[in-house]
Amino acid sequence: MGLEKVIEEILAAGEEQRKRILAEATEEKKRMVAAAKVEADNQRKLREKQFQERCEMNRQQAISSAELEAKKRILQEQNAILAETKSEVLKSLSSLDATQRKRILEKLMTAASKKLPKGIVHCRKEDEGLFSAPAGFKKIADLNGVGGMLVESEDGAYRIDLTFEVLLDDVWTKNVRRIYELVFGGA
C-alpha cells in the first residue's frame, strides 16, 4: 500500500501543479489580453490623433489655398482697375482743349531745349501749330499717339521722349503706391 500512497501523492502533487500552472497561464493570458487591448487602444488613439492632425492640416491647406486664390483674384481685379484708370487718364489727356495742350507743349519744349541746344521736334499734326520751336529746332509733324513730343539731336544720337504716353508711364511708375491708395482708399 505504500506504493499506492506514493502514487496518489504524486498524482495529487501533479494535479496541484497542473492547477497552479493553469491558473498562472490563465492569469498570464488575462495580462496579455489586457496589454494587447491597451496597446490596441493606444494604437487606435494614435491613429485617430494622426488622422485628426492630417484632417486639420488638409483643412488649413484648403483655407490657405482658397485665401491665396482670393488674393490673386483681388489683385487681378485691382490691376485691371488700375489699367482702366491709366487708360482713362490717357484718354483725358487726348481730349485736352487747345489751350491746355498749348501750355503743356510749350513747357515740354522749354524743358527739352534746356537739354538739347538744337535738333528735331517730332509732334502730332494736330499739335504742330500749338507751340513754336526755338531757333535751331526743326519741327516735323510725324508723331502718332495721344500727344506730347519726341525731341532728338540733329544726328539722332540723343532722344528725349516727352510723349504723353511715356510721361504718364513715368509718373505712374513713380507714384503707383499713391495712385493705388487714391483708387482703392488705402494700403
BAFI-12600 format. One line per field, with one value per residue (C-alpha): residue number from 1; residue in three letters; x, y, z. Coordinates in steps of 0.25 Angstrom, whole numbers. Layout:
n: [NUM/...]
res: [ALA/...]
x: [X/...]
y: [Y/...]
z: [Z/...]
***
This chain:
n: [1/2/3/4/5/6/7/8/9/10/11/12/13/14/15/16/17/18/19/20/21/22/23/24/25/26/27/28/29/30/31/32/33/34/35/36/37/38/39/40/41/42/43/44/45/46/47/48/49/50/51/52/53/54/55/56/57/58/59/60/61/62/63/64/65/66/67/68/69/70/71/72/73/74/75/76/77/78/79/80/81/82/83/84/85/86/87/88/89/90/91/92/93/94/95/96/97/98/99/100/101/102/103/104/105/106/107/108/109/110/111/112/113/114/115/116/117/118/119/120/121/122/123/124/125/126/127/128/129/130/131/132/133/134/135/136/137/138/139/140/141/142/143/144/145/146/147/148/149/150/151/152/153/154/155/156/157/158/159/160/161/162/163/164/165/166/167/168/169/170/171/172/173/174/175/176/177/178/179/180/181/182/183/184/185/186/187]
res: [MET/GLY/LEU/GLU/LYS/VAL/ILE/GLU/GLU/ILE/LEU/ALA/ALA/GLY/GLU/GLU/GLN/ARG/LYS/ARG/ILE/LEU/ALA/GLU/ALA/THR/GLU/GLU/LYS/LYS/ARG/MET/VAL/ALA/ALA/ALA/LYS/VAL/GLU/ALA/ASP/ASN/GLN/ARG/LYS/LEU/ARG/GLU/LYS/GLN/PHE/GLN/GLU/ARG/CYS/GLU/MET/ASN/ARG/GLN/GLN/ALA/ILE/SER/SER/ALA/GLU/LEU/GLU/ALA/LYS/LYS/ARG/ILE/LEU/GLN/GLU/GLN/ASN/ALA/ILE/LEU/ALA/GLU/THR/LYS/SER/GLU/VAL/LEU/LYS/SER/LEU/SER/SER/LEU/ASP/ALA/THR/GLN/ARG/LYS/ARG/ILE/LEU/GLU/LYS/LEU/MET/THR/ALA/ALA/SER/LYS/LYS/LEU/PRO/LYS/GLY/ILE/VAL/HIS/CYS/ARG/LYS/GLU/ASP/GLU/GLY/LEU/PHE/SER/ALA/PRO/ALA/GLY/PHE/LYS/LYS/ILE/ALA/ASP/LEU/ASN/GLY/VAL/GLY/GLY/MET/LEU/VAL/GLU/SER/GLU/ASP/GLY/ALA/TYR/ARG/ILE/ASP/LEU/THR/PHE/GLU/VAL/LEU/LEU/ASP/ASP/VAL/TRP/THR/LYS/ASN/VAL/ARG/ARG/ILE/TYR/GLU/LEU/VAL/PHE/GLY/GLY/ALA]
x: [0/11/13/-2/0/13/5/-7/3/10/-4/-9/4/3/-12/-7/4/-6/-16/-5/1/-13/-16/-3/-6/-20/-14/-3/-14/-22/-10/-6/-20/-21/-8/-12/-25/-17/-7/-18/-26/-13/-11/-25/-23/-10/-17/-29/-19/-11/-24/-29/-16/-16/-30/-27/-14/-23/-33/-22/-16/-30/-33/-19/-21/-34/-29/-17/-27/-36/-24/-19/-33/-34/-20/-24/-37/-29/-19/-30/-36/-22/-20/-34/-31/-18/-25/-36/-24/-18/-32/-34/-20/-24/-37/-30/-34/-25/-21/-17/-9/-2/2/7/14/21/26/31/38/45/50/55/62/70/76/78/82/77/70/57/44/34/20/5/0/-12/-1/8/2/0/15/27/41/52/63/72/60/52/38/33/18/20/17/5/-1/-8/1/14/27/39/52/65/78/81/90/79/89/81/66/56/43/33/21/8/9/23/21/9/17/28/18/10/22/28/14/7/6/-1/-10/-13/-17/-25/-33/-35/-35/-23/-12]
y: [0/9/10/14/25/30/30/37/47/49/50/60/68/67/71/83/87/86/95/105/105/106/118/124/122/128/140/142/141/151/160/158/161/173/178/175/183/195/194/193/205/213/210/214/227/230/227/236/247/245/245/258/265/261/266/279/281/278/288/298/296/297/310/315/311/318/331/331/329/340/349/346/349/362/366/363/371/383/382/382/395/402/399/404/416/419/417/427/437/435/437/450/455/452/461/473/486/494/504/493/486/498/501/487/486/499/495/482/489/498/486/479/492/492/479/480/493/489/477/472/472/461/464/461/468/473/480/486/500/500/503/509/502/511/515/502/493/487/483/471/466/451/446/437/435/444/456/462/461/454/462/457/463/466/454/445/440/446/446/451/445/454/448/447/432/432/443/436/423/430/438/425/416/427/428/415/413/427/424/411/418/428/418/407/416/412/402]
z: [0/1/-14/-16/-6/-13/-26/-20/-14/-28/-35/-24/-26/-41/-40/-31/-40/-53/-46/-42/-56/-62/-52/-55/-70/-69/-61/-72/-83/-76/-74/-89/-94/-85/-90/-104/-102/-96/-108/-118/-111/-111/-126/-129/-121/-128/-142/-138/-134/-147/-155/-148/-150/-165/-166/-159/-168/-180/-175/-173/-186/-193/-185/-189/-204/-204/-198/-207/-219/-214/-212/-227/-232/-224/-229/-243/-242/-235/-247/-257/-250/-249/-264/-267/-259/-266/-279/-275/-271/-285/-291/-283/-288/-302/-301/-295/-301/-310/-299/-289/-300/-304/-289/-287/-301/-298/-285/-291/-302/-292/-283/-296/-301/-288/-290/-305/-312/-325/-332/-338/-331/-335/-331/-336/-348/-339/-329/-339/-339/-324/-320/-326/-327/-322/-332/-336/-335/-347/-345/-352/-351/-352/-338/-335/-321/-311/-311/-306/-314/-317/-318/-323/-326/-341/-343/-336/-325/-314/-312/-301/-301/-296/-302/-293/-292/-287/-278/-272/-271/-263/-254/-252/-248/-239/-232/-233/-218/-217/-229/-222/-209/-217/-225/-214/-202/-194/-194]
***
